[in-house]
Structure formats: C-alpha cells, structure tokens
Amino acid sequence: MRTKHHKIRVGISIGDFNGIGPEIILKSLKDKTITDFFTPVIFGSGKLFTYQKNVFKLQTNFHYINDAKEAQGGKINMVNLTKENSNIEFGIPTEESTKMAIDSLNAATEALLNKDIDVIVTAPINKDEMMKCGFAHTGHTGYFEEKAGKKALMFMVSETLKVAVSTHHIPVADVASHITGDNIKQQIKQLVTTLREDFCVEKPKIAVLGLNPHAGDGGVIGREEIEIIEPVIQDLFRDGIMAFGPYPADSFFQPEKYCAFDAVLAMYHDQGLTPFKTIAYECGVNFTAGLPFVRTSPDHGVAYDIAGKNIADETSFSEAIFTAIEIFKNREEYQELRANRLRPKAMHAGQDGIDEDLPEEN
C-alpha cells in the first residue's frame, strides 16, 4: 500500500517491441536521477531490453523482479515476463512481438488492479495485429473500460489544449448513429468531473464541436446540431455547467478560440485528434478519463518506419509518465480535501450535547 511519502510506482507496458516502444521507454528513463521522482516498473523482458539498450547505446541498468510487489524505489524495475531470447525484427509486426505486447499489457493491468503499481503508462500497440491474436478490443480505451466496468473518455491533453472525442475507434460511416443526447450529456459531465478532480480546474468551460461541416449551417447540411447537440448544451447550462457551442470544427482550432476553453468535446476521432496532433504533437498525451485508475500513453503509434534507427522522440512518452503522476497526485489531493470538507466539525460537547466551553446560564 502506498504511503504519503512513497514514490509513485509507474507501471509501463512495452507495446510492440518491433516498433519504437522499448526505444522511447529507455530514452525516457535514461537520466540517472529519474528514480528520484518515481519508481518505474516495466513489464517486459530483460534480454529484450538489454539488446535494445545496446542498439540505442544507452547505459540503463535494470533491477529484475518476478512480481511487481518486489519493485524497489531508486531502481528501474523490470518484471521479467520471459527469460527466452526475443526475435527482434524492427519495423515488422510479428506474432511474437504482438503476443508480448498483449502479455505485457495484461500483466501491467493486473498489477494496477491489485494496487501493486499506482498508475499505468502504455507504449504503442498494433491494434490490427493484436486482434488477430485474440485481443478483443480495437484499442486501449475499450480494454480498460472492460477492466474497470465503466465507460471512459479518450482525452488528449497538453498544457494549452485538451480535446476529448465523443466516439472512439469506429468507422466514420457509423459516427452519426452514435451521436445521442444521452451520450453527449454524460461525456460533458465526465469532462467537468475530470477537469475538477484530475486537473484542478474549479469551474471548467467546455467547447462542443458540431458534427457536420459549419456545425450544420442552420440545418442545411445536417440537423444533429439542432436536434441533439444544442438541446443538451442548453440543458446543462441551465444546470450550471458551462458548456458552449456547437462550434464549426473547421474554424475552431485557432489559438484565440480554443484557448478560451478548458477542454473541447469533438464528435469523432479525427475531428479532434487531427488538430490536437498538429498543435501539440511532441508534448501531447492520451489520457483515459473516467476510470477509477490512471492510464496515459503517448499520442502517437508504433512508428514502424523509424523503428531501430535511434531517431524516435521520447518527449510524448515522458510527458505521459509525468502527466500520470500529476493526475494521481491531484486525485489524492482532491479526495483529501473533499473528505475534510465533508467531515463534521468537532464539537466540544458533553453527553447531553451542551458545549462545555460556553458559560452556564443562571
């Protein structure tokens, strides 16, 4: 169990080792003082990472353990999932690299649910290859929703821009049928909650994008804005939630517009992620909001085209680590403040309820 002065234990799943996962993990942990800030726990293979650190000419030392419970502060811990050699083929997804990605994710998630680690940071996976190997989800979000038994929100975050998406990894042809008033209302409420609890924003302002070009142009290009999105925004605003819109997506992502809001709710994946990755690519983080635990990842994929070339930029992965730590601490502080606020004030009273500090009446 974590004590107040215990360094946060950051569990790391390695993703597809034929992509850039191990490289960005190693580069994120290369500073010898990194364990002063948190305790890394990698779920992978000692032989695999030893080979890759030699490829990338890094001097990282690992503390090998069999179980996350054995992780030690001040060290880079490696939960050794296999003692076999790995057949590394940079740039090519293989059955071996895919199965290792699944094993690493499952082991890290089990440790998270058992509270042997405090947060989880996931390196990029190949969704298609994982599904071929029996993985039942089109991405990390659905996987963690199943593990938590709760609906989650894909939330891309950076210092200046935060974008959630109403629909995740589904075909564009199916997006309109998934845009419902109930879904949007729940998602905006979830955004408000996560901004308060995870990002310390007391009174969040949410911008909601329209589904259609020009936000429907008054119903000429579609009626989802008029019939679904606008009524939800009006209802929530009457309830004290500062939601605004719907805004046309094509002109919204100008600094003078998006900087006026604490977060944006886009209607579908590319509508939100294309501008986010353009504006905040190197420092962007994917945070799965709405879950009882903290999960983050970099905002990019496996990058097979540059795997093994020692040119992958670890900035987004490093940001994912420190964002997870910050959110974890913010949640702890929020819960502590809430507990103190709800606790009844101590009364100096006798058994009959009379305040003993007050003078007796004559």
ABEGO torsion letter per residue (X at the ends): XBBAABBBBBBBBAEBAABAAAAAAAAAAABAAAAAABBBBBBBBAAAAAAAAAAAGBABBBBBBABAAABBBGBBBBBBABABBBBBBBGBBBAAAAAAAAAAAAAAAAAAAAGABABBBBBBBBAAAAAAAGBABAEAAAAAAAAAGBBBBBBBBBAABBBBBABBBBBAAAAAAABBAAAAAAAAAAAAAAAAAAAGBABBBBBBBBABBGGGGGGAAEAAAAAAAAAAAAAAAAAGBBBBOBBBAAAABBAAAAAABABBBBABAAAAAAAAAAAAAAABBBBBBGBABBBBBBABBAGAAABGAGABBAAAAAAAAAAAAAAAAAAAAAAAAAAAAABBBBBBBBAAGBBAABBBBX
